[in-house]
Amino acid sequence: MKNLKSFVMEYKNYLSEYLLKGGQDEVLFEAYQRLIKLLDESSAQAANILDIHNQVLKEVLNIKQDNDVVQWIYIERATEFLAQILIATDALLLTLKESVERDPLTGLYNRLAIDRILSKLWSNASMTKTPLTVAMLDIDNFKDINDRYGHVIGDELLKEVSTVIKACLRDKDVVMRYGGEEFLILLPETESSGAKKPLERVRKRIEEGVFTEARIKITASIGAAVYPDDRPLSMEEIIEFADAAMYAAKAKGKNRLVFYSHLNGKN
């Protein structure tokens, strides 16, 4: 937790005010807005919050004497029951979120996951001053393949290409189906020199592969942008830079990797 002491203090203040003022919604809404800012992903779990709740509630109710302990047992049992319900809810929501963020065809993350995953990588890169490479990959002439072989073969091709891309990368790298025949590749803690080898490996494996029962040969164009070298101001901009580099790869003849730094005379 970013600041456990501050969170506990704020929680205690809001809980006291909420109890004393008869459960006013205004207090609850203000508490939500304030407390949520003090949480991070690792601590915002039902079990952690309820541990704090039990500790603070006992202080707010001033339970000290032996006869008060009996009352506390019932309160604690009630919150334990609530804890189990909330933990189950956590698990359910996580499962639902995971299914919504997955592309049903390839099993890769889809565009709905970009804000959550890329924002975390972007934030980490910004705070730790470590590089982050974002690449956009587009299968060349994919419309022609669909027109010639049909969408069933086209879908099978996308599934096989996604498997090839993942096999060329590290476990901590992320591959997303950005849309249609486009894939977004995230390489954390990787500068341009370190990104070139795996991205070229992806391009070459696709070029050398034979896909689907139709034995199709394809190529792919890849554009890459790097933080902080390319000076993107936001995660949206670094995607735009990668997309621009990918279109440059198309314009240069396809089946190649182009870095954004090489566009318009950039170094």
ROBA-486779 format. One line per field, with one value per residue (C-alpha): x, y, z; residue in one letter; residue number from 1. Coordinates in nm, 3 decimals. Example, Ala and Ser with C-alpha at 12.3 -4.5 7.8 and 13.67 -1.06 7.14 Angstrom:
BEGIN
x: c(1.230, 1.367)
y: c(-0.450, -0.106)
z: c(0.780, 0.714)
r: c(A, S)
k: c(1, 2)
REM end
This chain:
BEGIN
x: c(0.000, 0.135, 0.074, -0.077, -0.071, -0.254, -0.511, -0.587, -0.619, -0.847, -1.054, -1.100, -1.207, -1.461, -1.595, -1.644, -1.819, -2.036, -2.148, -2.210, -2.403, -2.637, -2.488, -2.510, -2.438, -2.232, -1.976, -1.963, -1.909, -1.637, -1.468, -1.473, -1.314, -1.045, -0.962, -0.941, -0.651, -0.450, -0.473, -0.261, -0.335, -0.163, -0.349, -0.697, -0.825, -1.127, -0.925, -0.678, -0.950, -1.152, -0.849, -0.814, -1.190, -1.192, -0.898, -1.045, -1.402, -1.281, -1.109, -1.410, -1.646, -1.392, -1.417, -1.192, -1.383, -1.455, -1.829, -1.754, -1.544, -1.857, -2.021, -1.707, -1.716, -2.050, -1.929, -1.615, -1.813, -2.037, -1.742, -1.578, -1.894, -1.886, -1.517, -1.586, -1.862, -1.635, -1.343, -1.573, -1.688, -1.325, -1.260, -1.575, -1.500, -1.142, -1.266, -1.522, -1.266, -1.016, -1.273, -1.383, -1.023, -0.939, -0.985, -1.204, -1.029, -0.660, -0.677, -0.460, -0.548, -0.767, -0.793, -1.000, -0.689, -0.466, -0.556, -0.492, -0.176, -0.001, -0.080, 0.091, 0.398, 0.402, 0.381, 0.661, 0.883, 0.820, 0.890, 1.196, 1.334, 1.357, 1.288, 0.967, 0.924, 0.581, 0.548, 0.261, 0.256, 0.029, -0.003, 0.067, -0.211, -0.444, -0.755, -0.634, -0.600, -0.956, -1.086, -0.907, -0.940, -1.237, -1.274, -1.247, -0.893, -0.825, -0.924, -0.707, -0.416, -0.460, -0.457, -0.138, 0.036, -0.048, 0.116, 0.430, 0.453, 0.421, 0.681, 0.937, 0.906, 0.983, 0.728, 0.710, 0.640, 0.276, 0.101, -0.245, -0.475, -0.524, -0.791, -0.832, -0.486, -0.299, -0.112, 0.034, 0.357, 0.479, 0.842, 0.905, 1.255, 1.371, 1.548, 1.565, 1.882, 1.731, 1.396, 1.539, 1.642, 1.308, 1.102, 1.316, 1.282, 0.903, 0.914, 1.146, 0.951, 0.634, 0.812, 0.952, 0.633, 0.366, 0.021, -0.307, -0.408, -0.405, -0.023, -0.024, 0.296, 0.273, 0.483, 0.433, 0.527, 0.633, 0.670, 0.824, 0.852, 1.064, 1.021, 1.201, 1.413, 1.125, 0.994, 0.630, 0.425, 0.168, 0.094, -0.153, 0.123, 0.369, 0.104, 0.060, 0.437, 0.449, 0.156, 0.327, 0.643, 0.439, 0.279, 0.628, 0.731, 0.436, 0.536, 0.897, 0.784, 0.638, 0.795, 1.028, 1.083, 1.097, 1.165, 0.996, 1.336, 1.427, 1.138, 1.179, 1.553, 1.526, 1.825)
y: c(0.000, 0.341, 0.483, 0.234, 0.469, 0.742, 0.495, 0.359, 0.710, 0.825, 0.506, 0.553, 0.916, 0.838, 0.531, 0.733, 1.012, 0.766, 0.589, 0.910, 1.081, 0.788, 0.654, 0.961, 0.893, 1.210, 1.076, 0.743, 0.904, 1.133, 0.840, 0.638, 0.917, 0.981, 0.627, 0.480, 0.713, 0.565, 0.209, 0.027, -0.289, -0.523, -0.398, -0.327, -0.673, -0.752, -0.948, -0.662, -0.398, -0.608, -0.664, -0.288, -0.252, -0.489, -0.311, 0.034, -0.061, -0.194, 0.138, 0.343, 0.144, 0.167, -0.203, -0.266, -0.430, -0.801, -0.763, -0.568, -0.856, -1.072, -0.811, -0.791, -1.166, -1.127, -0.823, -1.008, -1.312, -1.089, -0.922, -1.261, -1.369, -1.048, -1.103, -1.443, -1.297, -1.013, -1.246, -1.461, -1.145, -1.047, -1.381, -1.360, -1.007, -1.103, -1.397, -1.183, -0.910, -1.162, -1.310, -0.967, -0.862, -1.172, -1.204, -1.514, -1.612, -1.596, -1.600, -1.288, -0.975, -0.739, -0.360, -0.351, -0.457, -0.182, 0.081, -0.156, -0.328, -0.055, 0.212, -0.002, -0.056, 0.312, 0.420, 0.184, 0.303, 0.666, 0.617, 0.392, 0.565, 0.231, 0.189, 0.053, -0.057, -0.068, -0.236, -0.260, -0.565, -0.595, -0.902, -0.796, -0.834, -1.004, -0.890, -1.079, -1.394, -1.360, -1.296, -1.596, -1.856, -1.732, -1.607, -1.951, -1.994, -1.628, -1.683, -1.994, -1.794, -1.528, -1.796, -1.953, -1.617, -1.523, -1.847, -1.767, -1.415, -1.535, -1.808, -1.546, -1.331, -1.344, -1.436, -1.077, -0.939, -0.882, -0.949, -0.808, -0.842, -0.475, -0.536, -0.728, -0.844, -0.599, -0.702, -0.480, -0.600, -0.455, -0.509, -0.375, -0.272, -0.292, -0.020, -0.013, -0.224, -0.487, -0.481, -0.525, -0.889, -1.032, -0.820, -0.929, -1.287, -1.247, -1.102, -1.375, -1.662, -1.532, -1.495, -1.849, -2.010, -2.203, -2.144, -2.336, -2.639, -2.418, -2.392, -2.013, -1.807, -1.458, -1.165, -0.896, -0.530, -0.408, -0.055, 0.016, 0.316, 0.345, 0.534, 0.757, 0.778, 0.884, 1.125, 1.016, 1.224, 0.954, 0.587, 0.689, 0.876, 0.588, 0.369, 0.640, 0.646, 0.266, 0.280, 0.549, 0.337, 0.036, 0.232, 0.344, -0.022, -0.082, 0.213, 0.090, -0.242, -0.442, -0.739, -0.523, -0.366, 0.013, 0.212, 0.549, 0.705, 0.634, 0.839, 1.191, 1.194, 1.108, 0.945)
z: c(0.000, -0.090, 0.256, 0.500, 0.797, 0.607, 0.475, 0.824, 0.967, 0.685, 0.707, 1.082, 1.040, 0.770, 0.951, 1.271, 1.082, 0.893, 1.213, 1.406, 1.127, 1.073, 0.754, 0.533, 0.167, 0.135, 0.382, 0.200, -0.140, -0.007, 0.167, -0.154, -0.357, -0.097, 0.011, -0.337, -0.414, -0.128, -0.260, -0.514, -0.709, -0.465, -0.157, -0.293, -0.205, 0.009, 0.267, 0.323, 0.352, 0.596, 0.821, 0.846, 0.893, 1.192, 1.352, 1.305, 1.401, 1.733, 1.803, 1.691, 1.915, 2.199, 2.280, 2.577, 2.865, 2.902, 2.846, 2.529, 2.399, 2.380, 2.157, 1.948, 1.879, 1.703, 1.510, 1.407, 1.294, 1.086, 0.918, 0.859, 0.679, 0.475, 0.403, 0.246, 0.030, -0.086, -0.156, -0.369, -0.545, -0.607, -0.772, -0.983, -1.101, -1.186, -1.392, -1.573, -1.637, -1.775, -2.014, -2.138, -2.201, -2.409, -2.783, -2.831, -3.155, -3.060, -2.681, -2.672, -2.480, -2.682, -2.696, -2.377, -2.186, -2.322, -2.063, -1.773, -1.898, -2.095, -1.836, -1.572, -1.793, -1.888, -1.526, -1.425, -1.711, -1.620, -1.249, -1.284, -1.595, -1.774, -2.148, -2.296, -2.658, -2.820, -3.161, -3.408, -3.638, -3.941, -4.163, -4.521, -4.781, -4.535, -4.723, -5.029, -4.819, -4.688, -5.037, -5.182, -4.905, -4.702, -4.345, -4.184, -4.318, -4.239, -3.876, -3.854, -3.994, -3.725, -3.453, -3.588, -3.629, -3.269, -3.153, -3.354, -3.210, -2.850, -2.907, -3.016, -2.704, -2.333, -2.067, -1.943, -2.292, -2.386, -2.718, -2.794, -3.089, -3.166, -3.428, -3.753, -3.861, -3.635, -3.321, -3.049, -2.885, -2.554, -2.454, -2.103, -1.995, -2.356, -2.558, -2.939, -2.965, -2.737, -2.919, -3.268, -3.222, -3.097, -3.338, -3.632, -3.507, -3.516, -3.868, -3.997, -3.839, -4.003, -4.338, -4.317, -4.187, -4.374, -4.228, -4.214, -4.412, -4.721, -4.685, -4.704, -4.714, -4.564, -4.443, -4.182, -4.143, -3.800, -3.663, -3.323, -3.091, -2.778, -2.452, -2.365, -2.684, -2.912, -2.647, -2.648, -2.404, -2.328, -2.381, -2.652, -2.833, -2.821, -2.990, -3.254, -3.309, -3.348, -3.589, -3.798, -3.815, -3.922, -4.207, -4.307, -4.323, -4.556, -4.774, -4.797, -4.949, -4.655, -4.475, -4.269, -3.927, -3.900, -3.584, -3.535, -3.471, -3.835, -3.975, -4.110, -4.057, -3.685, -3.524)
r: c(M, K, N, L, K, S, F, V, M, E, Y, K, N, Y, L, S, E, Y, L, L, K, G, G, Q, D, E, V, L, F, E, A, Y, Q, R, L, I, K, L, L, D, E, S, S, A, Q, A, A, N, I, L, D, I, H, N, Q, V, L, K, E, V, L, N, I, K, Q, D, N, D, V, V, Q, W, I, Y, I, E, R, A, T, E, F, L, A, Q, I, L, I, A, T, D, A, L, L, L, T, L, K, E, S, V, E, R, D, P, L, T, G, L, Y, N, R, L, A, I, D, R, I, L, S, K, L, W, S, N, A, S, M, T, K, T, P, L, T, V, A, M, L, D, I, D, N, F, K, D, I, N, D, R, Y, G, H, V, I, G, D, E, L, L, K, E, V, S, T, V, I, K, A, C, L, R, D, K, D, V, V, M, R, Y, G, G, E, E, F, L, I, L, L, P, E, T, E, S, S, G, A, K, K, P, L, E, R, V, R, K, R, I, E, E, G, V, F, T, E, A, R, I, K, I, T, A, S, I, G, A, A, V, Y, P, D, D, R, P, L, S, M, E, E, I, I, E, F, A, D, A, A, M, Y, A, A, K, A, K, G, K, N, R, L, V, F, Y, S, H, L, N, G, K, N)
k: c(1, 2, 3, 4, 5, 6, 7, 8, 9, 10, 11, 12, 13, 14, 15, 16, 17, 18, 19, 20, 21, 22, 23, 24, 25, 26, 27, 28, 29, 30, 31, 32, 33, 34, 35, 36, 37, 38, 39, 40, 41, 42, 43, 44, 45, 46, 47, 48, 49, 50, 51, 52, 53, 54, 55, 56, 57, 58, 59, 60, 61, 62, 63, 64, 65, 66, 67, 68, 69, 70, 71, 72, 73, 74, 75, 76, 77, 78, 79, 80, 81, 82, 83, 84, 85, 86, 87, 88, 89, 90, 91, 92, 93, 94, 95, 96, 97, 98, 99, 100, 101, 102, 103, 104, 105, 106, 107, 108, 109, 110, 111, 112, 113, 114, 115, 116, 117, 118, 119, 120, 121, 122, 123, 124, 125, 126, 127, 128, 129, 130, 131, 132, 133, 134, 135, 136, 137, 138, 139, 140, 141, 142, 143, 144, 145, 146, 147, 148, 149, 150, 151, 152, 153, 154, 155, 156, 157, 158, 159, 160, 161, 162, 163, 164, 165, 166, 167, 168, 169, 170, 171, 172, 173, 174, 175, 176, 177, 178, 179, 180, 181, 182, 183, 184, 185, 186, 187, 188, 189, 190, 191, 192, 193, 194, 195, 196, 197, 198, 199, 200, 201, 202, 203, 204, 205, 206, 207, 208, 209, 210, 211, 212, 213, 214, 215, 216, 217, 218, 219, 220, 221, 222, 223, 224, 225, 226, 227, 228, 229, 230, 231, 232, 233, 234, 235, 236, 237, 238, 239, 240, 241, 242, 243, 244, 245, 246, 247, 248, 249, 250, 251, 252, 253, 254, 255, 256, 257, 258, 259, 260, 261, 262, 263, 264, 265, 266, 267)
REM end
